[in-house]
Amino acid sequence: MVDPHNKLHDKLGLYPARIVACSGGIDSLVLATLAHRAAPEQTIVAHTVTPAVPGPGTARVVAFAEREGWNLELVRSSEFDDERYLSNPADRCYYCKSNLYDAISTLQGSTSAPTDAVILSGANTDDLGEYRPGLIAADEHAVHHPYVEAGWGKADIRSAARDLGLAEADLPASPCLASRLYTGTRVTASRLQAVEVGEALVTQLTGVAIVRCRIREANVSIEVRGEDRHHIDPSVIAAVRTAMTSVEPELIDVSLDDDDYRAGRSFLRVS
């Protein structure tokens, strides 16, 4: 039987020493798993710990590392010291990824990784048709994208996760918490914490898996899919308001968005 992962394994083989940037989402989890299982002595998994990374994402990476035996390095990036990131411009992701790859690059030539270790990301072909300023930062840091090189999209990644027997194969997408702030709304740790608290509470109270609590200045809009809107009743909204304002007192209003969930709603690109 032909191994459906041969093409990706061939691409990974081009990088005998590699550092996999792992956010805790399914894309990077699968990449880290495949890279480590193929060459554990040559693979380092790097995860950044910042207020923008959801807590469950970090917990997931740590759990995988313990289960799979990864050589895991936790790094701290400096985007919260970068005013260009904090002001939340349309190309915020560029500054986020620049700081991320700066932090991961410090592992190259350390006791953990040789100088020629290549940084790998979980970007896939589905990402190429979108405005992704983070990919520019990746290019500037000589980051490679094995999924793109192998022609893999999101469906291929989830299929591989099932073949690997990963329970997380259908894990919903969960971008960084800063993606919940409308372009131009300043990034603060308290706003991001409020988002994480609000979304977790909605899921806890309703069982809804895909939820976004998006912030535009002092107002919060709860986004869910059309079939889940009936779960967001006044009692849920009131509970979310109490929870989020306890973390970020500057928030004024919480409401159910007039429109159904749509990925990237808070991104306002300035032409």
C-alpha positions in Angstrom: 0.0 0.0 0.0 1.3 3.4 -0.9 1.9 5.6 2.1 -0.4 8.7 1.6 2.1 10.8 3.6 5.1 10.0 1.4 5.2 13.4 -0.3 5.1 15.2 3.0 7.7 12.9 4.4 9.9 13.6 1.4 9.6 17.3 2.1 10.4 16.9 5.8 13.5 14.9 4.8 14.9 18.0 3.1 15.4 19.5 6.6 17.4 17.1 8.7 17.5 19.6 11.6 14.2 21.3 12.1 12.3 23.5 14.6 8.6 23.2 14.2 6.6 26.3 15.3 3.6 24.8 17.0 0.7 27.0 18.1 -1.5 24.2 19.4 -3.9 24.2 16.4 -4.4 21.0 14.4 -2.1 22.1 11.5 1.0 22.6 13.6 0.2 19.6 15.9 0.0 17.3 12.9 3.2 18.7 11.4 5.1 18.4 14.7 3.8 14.9 15.2 4.9 13.7 11.7 8.3 15.5 12.0 9.0 14.0 15.4 7.9 10.5 14.6 10.1 10.6 11.4 13.2 11.9 13.1 12.9 12.5 16.9 16.5 13.3 17.4 16.5 16.0 14.7 13.2 17.7 15.6 12.5 20.4 18.1 9.0 21.7 18.7 8.8 25.4 19.7 5.7 27.0 21.3 5.4 30.6 22.2 3.7 31.7 25.4 2.1 35.1 25.3 -1.3 36.6 26.2 -2.4 36.2 22.6 -2.2 32.4 22.7 -5.3 30.7 24.1 -4.5 28.7 27.3 -6.0 25.5 25.9 -3.6 25.7 23.0 -0.6 25.8 25.3 -2.0 23.0 27.4 -2.6 20.9 24.2 1.0 21.4 23.1 2.4 20.4 26.5 0.1 17.3 26.6 1.2 16.3 23.1 4.9 16.8 24.1 4.4 14.5 27.1 2.5 11.9 25.1 4.7 11.9 22.0 8.0 12.5 23.7 8.7 15.8 21.9 11.7 17.9 22.6 9.6 20.9 23.5 10.9 24.4 23.9 8.7 27.1 25.3 9.7 30.6 24.1 8.4 34.1 24.9 8.0 36.4 22.0 8.1 40.2 22.4 5.1 41.5 20.5 3.7 43.1 23.6 6.7 45.3 23.7 6.1 46.3 20.0 3.9 49.3 19.5 3.4 48.4 15.9 1.7 45.2 17.0 -0.2 46.8 19.9 -1.8 49.5 17.7 -3.5 46.6 15.8 -3.0 47.8 12.2 -4.2 45.8 9.2 -0.8 44.0 9.0 -0.7 43.2 12.8 0.0 39.6 11.9 3.3 40.6 10.3 4.6 42.1 13.6 3.2 39.2 15.6 5.0 36.6 13.4 8.2 38.7 13.2 8.4 38.7 17.0 7.5 35.0 17.1 10.2 33.9 14.6 12.7 36.2 16.3 12.1 34.3 19.5 12.3 30.9 17.8 15.5 31.9 16.0 17.3 32.2 19.3 17.1 28.4 19.5 19.2 28.1 16.4 22.8 27.5 17.5 21.8 26.9 21.1 22.2 23.7 23.1 18.8 22.6 21.7 19.4 23.0 18.0 22.3 23.4 15.5 22.9 26.6 13.8 21.5 25.3 10.5 18.2 24.1 12.0 15.4 25.2 9.7 12.2 26.7 11.1 9.0 25.0 9.8 5.4 26.3 10.0 2.0 24.7 9.6 0.9 27.1 6.8 -1.0 25.1 4.1 -2.3 25.8 0.6 -5.6 27.0 1.9 -3.8 29.9 3.5 -2.3 31.1 0.2 -5.5 32.7 -1.2 -5.9 35.0 1.8 -4.2 38.2 2.9 -1.6 36.7 5.3 1.1 39.3 6.2 2.5 36.7 8.6 3.8 34.8 5.5 5.9 37.8 4.6 7.5 37.7 8.1 8.1 33.9 7.5 9.9 34.6 4.3 12.1 37.2 6.0 13.1 34.6 8.6 13.7 31.8 6.0 10.8 29.8 7.4 9.7 26.8 5.3 6.1 25.5 4.9 6.2 21.7 4.2 2.4 21.5 3.7 2.6 24.1 1.0 5.6 22.4 -0.6 3.7 19.1 -0.6 0.5 20.7 -1.9 -1.5 19.9 1.3 -4.6 21.9 2.3 -6.7 21.7 5.5 -8.6 18.6 4.4 -5.3 16.7 3.8 -4.1 17.7 7.3 -7.3 16.6 9.0 -7.2 13.3 7.0 -3.6 12.8 8.2 -4.7 13.5 11.8 -7.3 10.7 11.5 -4.7 8.3 10.0 -2.4 9.1 12.9 -5.2 8.3 15.3 -5.3 11.8 16.8 -8.5 12.5 18.8 -8.0 16.2 17.8 -8.6 15.6 14.1 -11.8 17.6 14.1 -10.5 20.3 16.5 -12.1 23.6 15.5 -9.9 26.4 14.2 -8.8 28.7 17.0 -6.7 31.6 15.8 -4.8 33.8 18.2 -6.9 35.8 20.5 -5.8 39.1 18.9 -7.8 38.1 15.9 -10.9 38.8 17.9 -10.1 42.6 18.1 -11.3 44.7 15.2 -8.5 46.3 13.3 -7.6 49.5 15.1 -8.8 48.4 18.5 -5.7 48.4 20.6 -4.4 45.0 21.7 -4.1 44.7 25.5 -3.6 41.6 27.7 -6.8 42.3 29.6 -8.9 42.5 26.4 -7.5 39.2 25.2 -8.1 37.6 28.6 -11.7 38.8 28.5 -12.2 37.3 25.0 -10.8 33.9 26.2 -13.1 34.0 29.3 -16.1 35.0 27.3 -15.7 32.3 24.6 -15.0 29.6 27.2 -18.1 30.6 29.1 -20.4 30.5 26.0 -19.1 27.0 25.2 -19.6 25.9 28.8 -23.1 27.2 29.1 -24.4 26.1 25.6 -22.1 23.5 24.2 -21.5 25.6 21.1 -18.0 24.7 19.8 -17.4 27.6 17.4 -17.9 31.0 19.1 -16.1 34.3 18.8 -16.4 37.2 21.2 -15.2 40.1 19.0 -14.3 43.5 20.5 -14.6 46.8 18.8 -13.3 49.4 21.2 -15.7 48.9 24.2 -18.3 46.7 22.6 -18.4 42.9 22.3 -20.3 41.0 19.6 -20.9 37.3 20.1 -20.6 35.4 16.9 -21.9 31.8 16.4 -23.1 29.8 13.4 -26.7 30.3 12.3 -27.8 26.9 13.7 -26.4 27.9 17.1 -28.0 31.3 17.5 -30.9 30.1 19.5 -28.5 29.0 22.3 -27.4 32.6 22.9 -30.3 33.8 24.9 -30.4 36.8 27.3 -29.2 34.8 30.2 -26.1 33.7 28.3 -25.4 37.2 27.2 -25.8 38.5 30.7 -23.4 35.9 32.1 -20.8 36.7 29.4 -21.1 40.4 30.1 -20.5 39.8 33.8 -17.5 37.5 33.1 -15.8 39.7 30.5 -16.3 43.0 32.3 -14.8 41.5 35.5 -11.6 41.0 33.5 -11.8 44.2 31.4 -14.0 46.8 33.1 -13.7 49.2 30.1 -16.1 47.0 28.2 -19.6 48.5 28.0 -21.9 46.3 26.0 -22.2 42.6 25.0 -24.7 41.5 22.4 -25.3 38.7 19.8 -24.0 39.8 16.4 -26.7 40.5 13.9 -24.9 38.2 11.4 -23.8 34.6 11.6 -20.2 33.6 12.4 -17.7 34.4 9.6 -14.0 33.7 9.9 -11.9 36.9 9.9 -14.9 39.3 10.5 -12.8 41.6 12.7 -10.1 42.1 10.1 -10.6 45.4 8.3 -8.1 45.7 5.5 -7.4 49.3 4.5 -7.0 49.5 0.7 
